[in-house]
Amino acid sequence: MRGEIMSEGYDRVAVVTGADSGIGKATAVALAEQGFDVGITFHADRDGAAETAELVKGSGRAAAVRRHDLTDPERAARVVDDLADELGGLGVLINNAGTGTAEPLLDMDYQRWRSVIAVDLDGAFLCAQRAARRMVESRRGGRIINVTSVHEEFPRVGAGPYCAAKGGLRMLSRVLALELAEYGITVNTVAPGEIATPMTGQEDQLPQTGSRPGYPIARPGDAREVAAALAFLAGPAASYITGATLFIDGGLGLMGPQAAGALTSGDWRHG
C-alpha cells in the first residue's frame, strides 16, 4: 500500500465534532449541501445536535448523532468508528469540538490545565488517529481538518492551555500531513478569529458591521464563513493542499504590532 497514489473517490461521509451549534453546525449543513452524509457529535446540547441532524436531512442526506465527552478522550474517540459504521464509511473528519479558559496561568491548577489539553489536543489526536486508520484501510484517501484558532499563532492573556493546545494541534496536523500524504489523505487546519457563536457569547447573532473598529474587517465573522472554508478543504478541489493553515479572521492577525502601538493603557494585561 505504501507509495501508491490513492484515488479521490473517498467516502462521501463526514464526521463533524461539536456540531450542535456555531461553526460545527454550519459546517455540517454546508457538507450536506455538497452531498455528504454527516455524523454529528455533541457534548451537552442534545437538542442542538438534533436540530443540526434535521437540517442535514433537509438537504437529502443521512445524519447520525452521538454524545462526545472529550474530557475522557479515549472513550470519546470511539464515536468516530460508531458514526462511520452507521453511515457506511468515512471520508472526512472535522475536529471542531473545543473548550477554553479565562484564567491566568499562575492561578490555574493542573486539573484545569489538563482538562483543556484533553479536549482541545488529546481528543483531536485520538479522533484523527481513528479516522486516518479507517481511511488508510479503505484505500480511497480522505480529508482531516482540525479547527484551531488565531491562537494557534498569537497568544492571549488568560488562555494559556487553549493557546498551547491550538498551537500543538497545528503542529500535530503538519506531522499527520507528512505521514498520511502517501495514502491520499490531506490534513489541514482552519484558524478562525472572533466568530459570532455561542462560544464567544454571541449566540449565533449576525455580526454587526463596524462593531470591531480595531479589526481590518470591522466585525466578527459568521459561522457560515468558516464553514465555507472547511467545506472547500473537505472537497476534491482541495486535493493538493495539505499541511496548511487557513486563517479566517478578518485580518485580525495582521494587526499585532500595529495594534500594540495604538494602545494607550496597560489594561490588556488583565484580559
C-alpha positions in Angstrom: 0.0 0.0 0.0 2.8 2.4 0.7 3.9 4.5 -2.2 0.6 4.0 -4.1 -1.4 7.1 -5.2 -4.8 6.9 -3.7 -7.9 7.9 -5.7 -10.1 10.9 -5.0 -13.1 8.6 -4.6 -13.2 8.9 -0.8 -16.4 8.2 1.0 -19.0 10.9 0.9 -19.4 10.6 4.7 -18.1 13.3 7.1 -17.9 13.4 10.9 -18.1 16.8 12.4 -17.4 17.1 16.2 -19.1 19.7 18.2 -21.8 20.2 15.6 -24.6 21.2 17.9 -24.1 24.9 17.3 -21.9 27.5 15.8 -19.1 26.6 13.4 -19.8 22.8 13.7 -23.5 23.2 12.9 -22.9 25.5 9.9 -20.2 23.0 8.7 -22.5 20.0 8.9 -25.1 21.8 6.8 -22.5 23.0 4.3 -21.2 19.5 3.8 -24.7 18.1 3.5 -25.4 20.6 0.7 -22.2 19.3 -1.0 -23.5 15.7 -0.9 -22.1 14.3 2.3 -23.8 12.2 4.9 -22.9 13.7 8.2 -22.0 12.3 11.7 -22.7 14.8 14.3 -21.3 14.9 17.8 -22.2 17.0 20.8 -21.2 17.3 24.5 -24.2 18.7 26.3 -26.7 20.2 23.8 -28.6 17.2 22.6 -31.4 19.4 21.2 -28.9 21.5 19.2 -27.4 18.3 17.7 -30.9 17.0 16.8 -31.6 20.3 15.1 -28.4 20.0 13.1 -29.4 16.5 12.1 -32.7 17.7 10.8 -31.0 20.4 8.7 -28.7 17.8 7.2 -31.7 15.5 6.4 -33.4 18.5 4.9 -30.7 18.6 2.3 -31.5 15.0 1.4 -28.5 13.4 3.3 -28.3 10.9 6.1 -27.4 12.1 9.6 -26.3 10.3 12.8 -25.8 11.7 16.2 -23.6 10.7 19.2 -22.7 12.3 22.5 -19.0 13.0 22.7 -17.4 13.8 26.0 -13.8 14.7 25.3 -12.9 15.1 28.9 -12.4 11.3 28.5 -10.7 11.4 25.1 -10.0 7.7 24.7 -13.6 6.8 25.2 -14.9 9.7 23.3 -12.9 8.9 20.2 -14.8 5.7 19.7 -17.7 7.6 18.3 -15.7 8.2 15.1 -15.9 4.5 14.4 -19.5 4.3 15.6 -20.7 7.0 13.3 -18.6 5.7 10.4 -20.2 2.2 10.9 -23.7 3.6 11.0 -23.2 5.8 7.9 -21.3 3.3 5.9 -17.8 4.8 5.7 -15.7 7.8 6.4 -14.1 10.2 4.0 -13.8 13.5 6.1 -13.2 14.2 9.7 -13.5 17.8 11.0 -12.2 18.1 14.6 -14.2 21.2 15.7 -15.1 20.5 19.4 -13.2 22.6 21.9 -13.1 24.5 25.1 -11.1 27.3 26.7 -10.3 29.3 29.8 -10.2 32.8 31.1 -7.7 32.4 33.9 -4.1 33.5 34.4 -1.6 30.6 34.3 -0.3 31.4 37.8 -3.8 30.9 39.2 -4.6 27.7 37.3 -4.5 24.3 38.9 -3.1 21.3 37.0 -6.5 19.6 36.6 -7.9 22.7 34.8 -4.9 22.8 32.5 -5.2 19.1 31.8 -8.9 19.3 31.1 -8.4 21.8 28.3 -5.5 20.0 26.8 -7.5 16.7 26.9 -10.4 18.3 25.0 -8.6 20.5 22.5 -5.5 18.4 21.7 -5.7 14.8 23.1 -9.2 14.4 21.8 -8.4 15.8 18.4 -5.4 13.5 18.1 -7.3 10.4 19.0 -10.2 11.2 16.7 -7.8 11.9 13.8 -6.0 8.6 14.5 -9.1 6.6 14.3 -10.3 8.4 11.2 -7.0 8.0 9.5 -6.8 4.3 10.2 -10.2 3.8 8.5 -9.2 6.0 5.6 -5.9 4.1 5.1 -7.7 0.8 5.2 -10.3 1.9 2.7 -7.5 2.8 0.2 -9.6 5.7 -1.1 -8.0 8.7 0.7 -9.7 11.3 2.7 -9.6 14.6 4.5 -8.8 15.6 8.1 -9.4 19.2 9.0 -8.6 20.5 12.5 -10.3 23.7 13.7 -7.7 25.6 15.7 -7.9 29.4 16.2 -5.9 32.5 15.5 -4.4 31.5 18.9 -2.5 28.7 17.2 -0.2 31.6 16.2 -1.0 34.5 18.5 -1.1 34.3 22.3 -3.8 35.7 24.6 -3.7 36.6 28.2 -5.8 34.1 30.3 -5.9 31.5 27.6 -2.7 29.6 28.3 -3.9 26.0 27.9 -6.1 26.9 24.9 -3.2 28.6 23.1 -0.9 25.7 23.9 -3.4 23.1 22.7 -4.2 25.0 19.5 -0.5 25.6 18.7 0.1 21.9 19.4 -2.8 20.9 17.1 -1.3 23.0 14.3 2.0 21.0 14.5 0.2 17.7 15.0 -1.7 18.4 11.8 1.6 19.1 9.9 3.1 15.8 11.1 -0.1 14.0 10.1 0.0 15.7 6.7 3.5 14.3 6.1 2.7 10.8 7.4 -0.6 10.5 5.6 0.1 12.1 2.2 1.1 8.8 0.6 -2.3 7.4 1.4 -4.2 10.3 -0.4 -5.2 11.8 2.9 -4.8 15.6 3.3 -4.6 17.2 6.8 -5.1 21.0 7.3 -6.1 23.5 9.9 -8.6 26.3 9.8 -7.9 29.1 12.3 -10.9 31.3 13.0 -10.7 34.7 14.6 -13.6 36.0 16.6 -16.8 34.3 15.2 -20.3 35.2 16.3 -21.2 31.9 18.0 -22.3 30.8 21.5 -18.7 30.1 22.4 -17.9 33.8 22.1 -21.1 34.7 23.9 -22.9 35.9 20.8 -25.5 33.1 20.4 -25.2 32.8 16.7 -26.1 36.5 16.2 -25.5 38.1 12.9 -22.2 40.0 13.0 -22.6 43.8 13.2 -20.5 45.8 10.7 -18.5 48.4 12.4 -18.7 46.7 15.8 -15.0 45.9 15.9 -13.1 49.0 14.8 -9.8 47.5 15.6 -10.2 44.7 13.1 -9.4 45.4 9.4 -12.8 43.9 8.5 -14.6 45.7 11.4 -16.9 42.9 12.6 -16.8 39.4 14.0 -17.0 36.5 11.5 -20.1 34.5 10.7 -20.0 30.7 11.3 -21.0 30.1 7.7 -17.9 31.9 6.5 -15.8 29.4 8.4 -18.0 26.5 7.3 -17.4 27.5 3.6 -13.7 27.2 4.1 -14.0 23.9 5.8 -16.3 22.6 3.1 -13.8 23.7 0.5 -10.9 21.9 2.2 -13.1 18.8 2.5 -13.8 18.7 -1.2 -12.0 17.3 -4.2 -10.9 20.8 -5.3 -8.5 20.9 -2.3 -6.6 17.7 -3.2 -3.2 19.5 -3.5 -3.5 21.4 -0.2 -2.0 19.7 2.9 -0.2 20.8 6.0 -1.6 24.3 5.6 -3.4 26.7 7.9 -6.2 28.9 6.6 -6.7 31.9 8.8 -10.3 33.2 8.8 -10.0 36.2 11.0 -10.9 39.4 9.1 -7.3 40.3 9.0 -7.0 40.3 12.9 -3.7 38.6 12.8 -2.2 41.4 10.7 -2.8 43.9 13.5 -0.4 42.6 16.1 2.4 45.3 16.0 0.0 47.9 14.7 -2.5 47.4 17.5 0.2 47.2 20.2 1.5 50.6 19.1 -2.0 52.1 19.3 -2.7 51.0 22.9 -3.0 53.9 25.3 -3.2 51.9 28.6 -2.0 48.6 30.1 -5.5 47.2 30.6 -4.7 44.4 28.1 -2.6 42.8 30.9 -5.8 41.8 32.6 -7.5 40.1 29.7 
